[in-house]
């Protein structure tokens, strides 16, 4: 399963859910958005944006979309990871991802706990 990591994702979820239930900013607030008000589809859609440490992203098998779920990894960096993996026969360790241009110590620190090479 996935967990929410950034506050901006939570804010986006609240805005999306309030739009789905017909919340009007000008109206008198008479509805409190709670966990129970969010539909299962909306919650799972939002949760799919960020990987959970219980389900790490395998950098040896992940496609570009799955790599894009990693914090700080966009399409360009995801493609570099795939290109590096293809050229070198995969990653032996997660730390080897730092050999990919654009992934340094900071970015590696942000993703190291949610990637694997199994």
C-alpha angles and dihedrals in degrees: 000000000000134000132208112253108174129054089224089064090053091049091050090050092052092048092048093047093047089052091050093053093046100254112178115202091210094051124093107270107248100145128074116205109226137169089264092057094060113091120235091243093053093046094049092045091054093043092054089069095076131040122235123228088238089062106037121190111253103224090198094060107019119118123222093270093053092047088051089064090067115098111261094008114117131173095281094051092042089055090049089053090051092046092050091047091051094047096047102035095252135304120302093196135010089245089063088074086078086074088070111097109254097027112101135158095290096050091043090051089053094052105027095095093051101046132074140175100214 
